[in-house]
Amino acid sequence: MNKRVAILISGSGSNMISLVEAMKNPAFGAEPVLVLANNPDAGGIAKADAMGIPTAIVDHRPFKGDRPAFEDELHRVISAHSPDVICLAGFMRVLTAGFIDRWEGKMLNIHPSLLPKYKGLHTHQRAIDAGDEAGGVSVHVVTAALDDGPILGQASVPILPNDTAEDLAARVLVQEHRLYPEVLKEFLNS
């Protein structure tokens, strides 16, 4: 029986698409049961709709100042689709321990750095500014500490002379699209 995967996004959904495309192979053993965005303007929602995947929007803005209420609504909507795993794929909201504990061991995140380096934002520029020889991407289990759970997979790309953050991000994105489906499949089969 296929594992059920919910994918949370905030933007264009390029990692969501790579996950969905990989799940189309019956040997993958999983199916996308929900694509949820916290941003009503997230382009990935229309893409998921076009692929026939159930979608939902839980806009964080009406909950301003009440993160527990936002997360309760998020949990309610996700739970209605009974996922076995939640994949954060460019979901740009920091989740609290109260939410994460409900899905302990069942949430993955993709982060554009070679963790434990550069948790949080602006990872590519930070790697360039530090003079690193490589940047990259990590997929990890979500824990209450930001970008700090067990690392399940990484891929690196060289930082080239004269790279901008945008140049590096474009090369890292290619690796993100390869790595996340590989790690998810391994995670589901472990």
C-alpha positions in Angstrom: 0.0 0.0 0.0 1.3 3.4 -0.9 2.4 5.8 1.8 0.5 9.1 1.9 2.5 12.3 1.5 1.4 15.9 2.3 3.6 18.6 0.8 3.7 22.1 2.3 4.9 25.0 0.1 5.0 28.8 0.2 6.0 29.6 -3.4 6.4 28.2 -6.9 6.5 24.6 -5.8 9.5 23.4 -7.8 10.5 20.9 -5.1 6.9 19.8 -4.8 6.8 19.1 -8.5 10.0 17.0 -8.3 8.5 15.0 -5.4 5.2 14.5 -7.3 6.9 13.5 -10.5 9.0 10.9 -8.6 5.8 9.5 -6.9 4.3 8.8 -10.3 6.5 5.8 -10.6 4.6 2.9 -8.9 7.8 1.6 -7.5 8.2 4.7 -5.4 5.5 3.5 -3.0 3.9 6.8 -2.2 1.3 9.2 -3.4 0.7 12.9 -2.9 -2.5 13.4 -1.0 -2.3 17.2 -0.3 -0.4 20.2 -1.4 -0.9 23.0 1.2 0.3 26.6 1.0 0.4 29.3 3.7 0.5 31.9 1.0 -2.7 32.3 -1.2 -0.5 33.6 -4.1 1.8 30.5 -4.1 2.2 29.5 -7.7 2.6 25.8 -6.7 -1.1 25.6 -5.8 -2.2 26.0 -9.4 0.5 23.5 -10.5 -0.8 21.0 -8.0 -4.4 21.6 -9.0 -3.3 21.0 -12.7 -1.8 17.7 -11.6 -5.0 16.6 -9.9 -3.6 16.8 -6.3 -5.9 18.0 -3.6 -4.8 21.5 -2.4 -5.5 23.8 0.5 -4.5 27.2 1.6 -4.1 28.1 5.3 -3.1 31.8 5.1 -0.9 32.6 8.1 -1.7 36.3 8.0 -5.2 36.3 9.6 -3.6 34.6 12.6 -1.1 37.4 13.1 0.2 37.1 16.7 -1.5 33.7 17.3 0.9 31.1 16.0 -0.8 28.3 18.0 -4.2 29.1 16.3 -2.5 29.0 12.8 -0.8 25.7 13.6 -4.1 24.2 15.0 -5.7 25.1 11.7 -2.8 23.7 9.7 -2.9 20.5 11.7 -6.7 20.2 11.2 -6.4 20.6 7.4 -3.4 18.2 7.1 -5.0 15.6 9.4 -8.1 15.5 7.2 -5.9 13.9 4.5 -4.3 11.3 6.8 -0.7 11.6 5.6 2.0 9.3 6.7 4.7 11.9 6.0 4.8 15.7 5.6 7.4 17.1 3.3 8.2 20.8 3.8 9.2 22.0 0.3 9.9 25.7 0.5 7.4 26.2 3.4 8.6 29.5 4.7 7.1 29.4 8.2 8.9 28.4 11.3 6.8 25.8 13.1 6.7 25.5 16.9 7.4 22.5 19.0 3.7 22.2 19.7 3.0 21.5 16.0 6.2 19.5 15.3 5.5 17.2 18.3 2.2 16.1 16.7 4.1 14.8 13.7 7.3 13.7 15.4 9.5 11.6 13.1 7.1 12.1 10.2 8.2 15.5 8.8 11.0 16.2 6.4 12.5 19.5 5.3 14.8 20.5 2.5 17.2 23.3 3.3 19.6 25.1 0.9 22.9 24.7 2.8 25.2 21.9 3.9 23.9 21.7 7.4 24.9 22.3 10.1 26.2 25.3 8.3 23.9 28.3 7.6 20.6 27.5 9.3 17.9 30.0 8.5 17.8 32.4 5.6 20.3 33.8 3.0 22.3 30.6 3.0 23.9 31.0 -0.4 25.2 34.5 0.2 26.5 33.5 3.6 28.4 30.6 2.1 29.9 32.9 -0.5 30.8 35.6 2.1 32.5 33.0 4.3 34.7 32.0 1.4 33.4 28.4 1.3 34.5 26.2 -1.6 31.1 24.5 -1.8 27.4 25.2 -1.1 24.7 22.7 -1.2 21.5 21.3 0.1 20.4 19.1 3.0 17.3 17.0 3.7 16.6 16.4 7.4 14.0 15.3 9.8 12.2 18.2 11.3 12.7 18.8 15.0 11.8 21.8 17.3 15.2 23.3 16.7 15.4 25.3 13.4 17.1 23.3 10.6 18.6 21.0 13.2 17.1 17.5 12.9 19.0 14.4 11.8 20.4 14.8 8.3 19.2 12.2 5.9 21.0 13.3 2.7 23.1 16.1 1.3 24.4 17.2 -2.1 27.1 19.8 -2.7 28.0 22.1 -5.6 31.2 24.1 -6.0 31.1 27.8 -5.4 32.7 29.3 -8.5 34.8 32.5 -8.7 32.4 35.5 -9.2 29.4 33.5 -8.2 26.4 35.5 -7.0 23.9 34.1 -4.5 21.5 33.7 -7.5 24.1 31.7 -9.5 24.7 29.4 -6.6 21.0 29.0 -5.8 20.3 27.9 -9.4 22.9 25.2 -9.3 21.8 24.1 -5.8 18.2 23.9 -7.0 19.1 21.3 -9.6 20.5 19.1 -6.8 17.5 19.8 -4.6 15.2 18.4 -7.3 17.3 15.2 -7.4 18.0 14.8 -3.7 14.6 15.3 -2.1 12.8 12.5 -4.0 15.7 10.1 -3.4 15.7 10.8 0.4 12.0 10.6 0.7 11.9 7.2 -1.0 14.6 5.9 1.3 12.8 7.4 4.3 9.5 5.7 3.4 11.2 2.4 2.9 13.2 2.5 6.2 
